[in-house]
Amino acid sequence: MKVSFILTSLLFCQQILAQPDVVRYSKEDYIKQYKDDAVKDMAKTGVPASITLSQGILESEFGNSQLAREANNHFGIKCHKDWEGKTYYMDDDARNECFRKYNSVLESYDDHSLFLRTRDRYASLFELKIIDYKGWAHGLKKAGYATNSEYAYKLIKIIEDFSLNELDKGNNLPVFASNDNSYKPKNNSTEIKKTETVKKVNTQYNYSANQVPFVKAKEGDTYYSIALENNVELWQVLRYNDADKNDKPNEGDIIYLKPKRNKAKQEFHAVSEGENMLYISQLYAVKLKKLYRYNHMKPGQEPQQGQQIKLR
């Protein structure tokens, strides 16, 4: 029995030693892995990609924390009363606190952006420009996202050390240097000049309908490129035009740069063949939801040819 116990113990030790070391992510690895997801969330919710990435790096120890590895929770979001998903318990500010657990890291990213977007205490952040990463960092601390008094400064340092604010402008991140695996921003005057040019408003395409300014989409335009060219946030362009992040405008489409109005000067529109409610909304710069309400129609319902659509 004694010999058997010793042999079993030795075999167990050999198995432990034979197991590969747990792979630890570097900050560079983390940024490469999740920068595209941060940009996608920025398009959907208006949370700057630099803020999402820097919070993920800080809160999850760039993907290496216990909470990140065992619960896919990269932002330290606790359960709160409205959480109905999976849970994970660990000691934090108090013993055995409840944290949200996700099926994947991408779920954590989506929930983080949704969490900020749907909480009243963070509402003032969305009044800031998407490129104002310092304002966002200090706003998160002021709103109580974290108790650490240096939280905002830690986020800002990460953003500036890795040039993450370039993502907020629609630029690619500088390349990783291959010789020492460090992250070195390029000092490229051509890129800077290109960035400055793309922000200028192209007045050739400026128009107005119902006193709401708009541009006409050019061939190859995206909602993102239009937002950048006209110094408007992407989430605003999508909202003003009742568009989804996956939509792409056609050449000649009207793209509003300010919110559409509640009513038009004209009282009715006679529907022609092929026209739908979104087309009419864009034509007269009247909010789509108002058109549905005026005409006692459900969202998604479309008019018939010849139908008179109330515009006010």
C-alpha positions, 0 to 999 in steps of 0.5 A, a space after each residue: 500500500 505504501 509503495 502504491 501510494 508513493 507511485 501514485 503521488 509520483 505519477 500525479 506530480 509528473 502530470 502536473 509538471 507535464 502540463 503546459 504553462 498558462 499562456 499570459 497575454 501581453 498588452 500588445 496581444 490584447 490590443 491586437 485581439 480585441 481592437 476590432 471588437 472595440 471599434 464595432 462597439 463604438 459604431 453601435 453604441 458611441 463608446 470610444 474604442 480607446 475607452 473600451 480597450 483601455 478599460 479592458 486592459 486595466 480591469 482584466 490585467 490585459 486578459 489575465 485576471 481570474 475574473 477574465 479567465 474564468 468568467 470572460 468578464 473583462 470589465 469587472 461588471 458586477 451582477 446588479 439587480 437586473 442581471 439574469 445571466 450566469 454569475 461568478 462569485 469572488 472576493 472584491 470590495 466585499 467577500 463573495 461578490 457576484 460578478 457577471 459571467 459570459 459565454 465569450 469575451 465578445 459578450 463581455 464587450 457588448 455588455 460593457 458598451 450596453 451597460 454604459 449606454 443604458 445607465 442614467 449616471 453615464 448619460 452625460 458621457 454621450 454628450 462628449 465628442 467621441 474623440 474626447 478620451 480624457 473627458 470620457 476617462 474623467 467622466 467614468 471616474 466621476 460617475 462612479 465606475 471605479 473607486 480608485 482615485 487614479 482610475 481616469 489617469 490610468 486609462 489616459 496613460 494606457 490610451 496614450 502609451 498605445 495610441 488607442 485614440 487613433 481608433 476613435 478617429 477611424 485610423 489604424 493603430 501604429 504597427 508593432 515593432 517586430 524586433 523588440 515586440 514593443 508598441 511604437 507610434 509612427 511619427 508620419 507626417 503624411 498620415 497626420 495630413 490625411 487625418 486633418 484633411 478627412 475631417 474637413 467638411 466637403 461643402 460641395 455635398 451640403 444641402 438642407 431639407 426642412 431646415 435640417 442639413 444633409 449631404 448626399 452619399 458619394 460612391 464608396 461612402 460609408 456612414 463612418 466616412 461621412 461622419 468623419 468628413 463632417 466631424 459628426 459622431 458615427 452613432 449620431 449619423 446612424 441615429 439621425 438616418 434610422 440606419 444600422 451599423 451594417 447598412 451602407 448608403 447608396 450613391 446619392 442617398 440623403 444623409 442627415 447631419 442633424 436630427 430630423 424634425 417632428 413634422 414637415 411644412 407640407 401636410 401630405 405625401 402621395 406614395 409612388 411605386 417603390 416608396 417606403 416609410 424610410 424614403 418618405 422620412 428622408 425625403 421630408 426630414 421628418 422623424 420616422 417614428 413620428 410618421 408611423 404615429 401620424 398615420 396610425 401604422 406600426 413600425 415596419 409597416 409599409 404604405 400602399 401606392 397612392 396612399 396619402 401619408 400625413 407629414 404632420 
